[in-house]
Amino acid sequence: MNRRNFIQISSVSLAALLVEGCNIDHELDIEYMNDMSIGHLAFESHQFPMTKKLSSKYLIVGGGIAGMSAAYALRNEDFLLFELSDLLGGSSAGSNYGKISLCHGAHYDLSYPADYGQEVLNMLAELGIVYHDAFSNSWKFSDKKYLIPKNKKSRIFDHGIFRNDVLPDGSEKLAFIELMKKYSGSMPMPTRLIDAKFHGFNEVSFLNWLQRRIEVSVEFATGLDYHLKDDYGAGAAEVSALAGIHYFACRPYYTKPVELFSPPEGNYYFIKKIYASLPKERIHTSHLVKSIVEKNHGFEVEIIDATKKEITQLTCDKVIYAGHKHALKYIYPPDYPIFEKTTYAPWVVVNVVFDKSMENEAFWQNEIISDDKALLGFVDSEAQATAQNEKRVFTVYFCFKPDERKWMSKIEERKQTFVDKTICYLEQYFDQSLKNRIEKVFVKQMGHAMPIPAPGYLLKDGNSKRSNPNLVYAGVDNGRLPLLFEALDSGISAVSLLRDGSRES
Ligand SMILES: Cc1cc2nc3c(=O)[nH]c(=O)nc-3n(C[C@H](O)[C@H](O)[C@H](O)COP(=O)(O)OP(=O)(O)OC[C@H]3O[C@@H](n4cnc5c(N)ncnc54)[C@H](O)[C@@H]3O)c2cc1C
């Protein structure tokens, strides 16, 4: 395998990923997961029988982090939660393959400064996930076994050559760090707590804002793009300056140690902890909320049971909508215009399970910069302190442009081609053949995975424009950064808003 040829097999679009590339000449056991297909059940559901009638005070739509956090806030009340997938977690989902844990989306979080939102910190502390450390005046993770050792954190593979940092060293980086330090301590989470004097940064692009202050070479911009795409689904020219500054200044990265917390199942760890505290009979997976209609001071809701192909009718007083807002067009049309302009980056996450026969030194995050802008690299389970002894798992991440979503439906048809190319990238990274060691591959496709914090997007809470005070919105695609803490806060804020009616999150 020739690493210098890395670029030659790389491609620039999802369409190309599906038609050309490398054939590893080896049949793989591939399991494909695609929630878009469940969504399509809605179109055939007019033939399904209505078999059940239910009522509850609260309905929660969606069992991602936001919906689960809302359920936690309502855990002692009369609520029902419906999640369309067979797994809870949304873009923070996980599952098991035999005895090993797989992460199908969000992989990590970092320790929290003391000025972060107290509602979320209290919830995480109640769940036993974090505790306050008086010495550092920060919130640390209780499960120390999931912290990633500093020397195993990351390695960068830039066009076939290994480097130490995504941002190239030199005077530009020094100037950039000095600039970001000015905002350190002023960029809390959730972003609704950011002081109004910084809100103007939301109106321009990060690249534009930076170029007016420091030199930004193409090489440096490539590093910035990589970082931002990894967390926000788009590069420095597409995200707002507020989002960009927040990325680099929301924790004391340049002055204090910041813990990196990554269990093998990724942020599904948080879902499992929340789920354990909830009344199980109120949580329903494989159920798609199809329509919400206002009726008699409340709501009448149609829900598709995706397993039985039957319809349940629910009447409820209040709704927390924590599903993707683009689907409001079909589910609750009056409020669709509020969210119409949100753009989402589609993601594909590939878990490759190996037998343990590889000897290479392991790094947790293996960041790959190549001409294939969609490929972001992979997380290697071997670098986790809890390495799952009998197997090694690489979780490979691809982030596509919003307009590439049109090709997403083709991935399933051509999954072998897509996976072959993924394996080729890994073989080039390790400079050895891997195909005979692969036991199974899991592909998870997410069409509307990540709302892009473009200029003007952040801080615009759709709840202030909602048409019915008893239907509130949660989720990161409501003017939030696509991050765990924001999602947790959005669920708690939505419940507060429904309860007292006055609080605008
Ligand atoms: C690949 C990837 C990696 C990421 N990595 C990280 C990370 O490492 N750290 C981090 O902090 N953040 C990360 N993020 C972002 C983080 O995962 C999200 O911000 C967070 O999980 C979003 O939660 P949410 O509840 O707002 O939305 P979602 O996770 O999108 O949840 C929405 C849920 O609603 C369900 N739903 C939608 N419509 C309906 C309906 N009509 N009926 C029933 N259910 C419905 C969906 O199936 C889904 O489960 C990552 C995101 C992606 C895509």
The ligand as a MOL file (V3000), in Angstrom:
LIG
                    3D

  0  0  0     0  0            999 V3000
M  V30 BEGIN CTAB
M  V30 COUNTS 53 58 0 0 0
M  V30 BEGIN ATOM
M  V30 1 C -21.7270 11.8640 13.5610 0
M  V30 2 C -21.9250 12.8210 14.6930 0
M  V30 3 C -20.9820 12.9060 15.7040 0
M  V30 4 C -21.1620 13.7870 16.7630 0
M  V30 5 N -20.2280 13.8490 17.7520 0
M  V30 6 C -20.4430 14.6180 18.8390 0
M  V30 7 C -19.5870 14.5480 19.9570 0
M  V30 8 O -18.6360 13.7610 19.9490 0
M  V30 9 N -19.8620 15.3430 21.0400 0
M  V30 10 C -20.9420 16.1790 21.0640 0
M  V30 11 O -21.1520 16.9000 22.0640 0
M  V30 12 N -21.7930 16.2400 20.0280 0
M  V30 13 C -21.5820 15.4670 18.9290 0
M  V30 14 N -22.4720 15.4640 17.9000 0
M  V30 15 C -23.6710 16.2700 18.0340 0
M  V30 16 C -24.6670 15.5870 19.0070 0
M  V30 17 O -24.7800 14.2460 18.6890 0
M  V30 18 C -25.9600 16.2210 18.8760 0
M  V30 19 O -25.8500 17.5750 19.0820 0
M  V30 20 C -27.0340 15.6950 19.8500 0
M  V30 21 O -26.9610 14.3070 20.0410 0
M  V30 22 C -28.3330 16.1180 19.2370 0
M  V30 23 O -29.3900 15.6740 20.0060 0
M  V30 24 P -30.8780 16.0910 19.6330 0
M  V30 25 O -31.7520 15.3730 20.6000 0
M  V30 26 O -30.9870 17.5520 19.5240 0
M  V30 27 O -31.1220 15.5510 18.1410 0
M  V30 28 P -31.0770 14.0940 17.5150 0
M  V30 29 O -29.9730 13.3030 18.0510 0
M  V30 30 O -31.1180 14.3200 16.0410 0
M  V30 31 O -32.4200 13.4400 18.0090 0
M  V30 32 C -33.6540 13.6290 17.3830 0
M  V30 33 C -34.4270 12.3380 17.5700 0
M  V30 34 O -35.7700 12.5110 17.1780 0
M  V30 35 C -36.1690 11.3560 16.4840 0
M  V30 36 N -37.3010 11.7480 15.6350 0
M  V30 37 C -37.2830 12.6650 14.6400 0
M  V30 38 N -38.5040 12.7880 14.1060 0
M  V30 39 C -39.3140 11.9430 14.7930 0
M  V30 40 C -40.6980 11.6230 14.7070 0
M  V30 41 N -41.4930 12.2230 13.8170 0
M  V30 42 N -41.1970 10.7000 15.5640 0
M  V30 43 C -40.4020 10.0830 16.4840 0
M  V30 44 N -39.0730 10.3560 16.6020 0
M  V30 45 C -38.5500 11.2720 15.7750 0
M  V30 46 C -34.9350 10.9380 15.7050 0
M  V30 47 O -34.9880 9.5930 15.2990 0
M  V30 48 C -33.8420 11.2100 16.7330 0
M  V30 49 O -33.6020 10.0890 17.5730 0
M  V30 50 C -22.3120 14.6030 16.8170 0
M  V30 51 C -23.2670 14.5230 15.7980 0
M  V30 52 C -23.0840 13.6460 14.7470 0
M  V30 53 C -24.1020 13.5660 13.6580 0
M  V30 END ATOM
M  V30 BEGIN BOND
M  V30 1 1 1 2
M  V30 2 1 2 3
M  V30 3 2 2 52
M  V30 4 2 3 4
M  V30 5 1 4 5
M  V30 6 1 4 50
M  V30 7 2 5 6
M  V30 8 1 6 7
M  V30 9 1 6 13
M  V30 10 2 7 8
M  V30 11 1 7 9
M  V30 12 1 9 10
M  V30 13 2 10 11
M  V30 14 1 10 12
M  V30 15 2 12 13
M  V30 16 1 13 14
M  V30 17 1 14 15
M  V30 18 1 14 50
M  V30 19 1 15 16
M  V30 20 1 16 17
M  V30 21 1 16 18
M  V30 22 1 18 19
M  V30 23 1 18 20
M  V30 24 1 20 21
M  V30 25 1 20 22
M  V30 26 1 22 23
M  V30 27 1 23 24
M  V30 28 2 24 25
M  V30 29 1 24 26
M  V30 30 1 24 27
M  V30 31 1 27 28
M  V30 32 2 28 29
M  V30 33 1 28 30
M  V30 34 1 28 31
M  V30 35 1 31 32
M  V30 36 1 32 33
M  V30 37 1 33 34
M  V30 38 1 33 48
M  V30 39 1 34 35
M  V30 40 1 35 36
M  V30 41 1 35 46
M  V30 42 1 36 37
M  V30 43 1 36 45
M  V30 44 2 37 38
M  V30 45 1 38 39
M  V30 46 1 39 40
M  V30 47 2 39 45
M  V30 48 1 40 41
M  V30 49 2 40 42
M  V30 50 1 42 43
M  V30 51 2 43 44
M  V30 52 1 44 45
M  V30 53 1 46 47
M  V30 54 1 46 48
M  V30 55 1 48 49
M  V30 56 2 50 51
M  V30 57 1 51 52
M  V30 58 1 52 53
M  V30 END BOND
M  V30 END CTAB
M  END
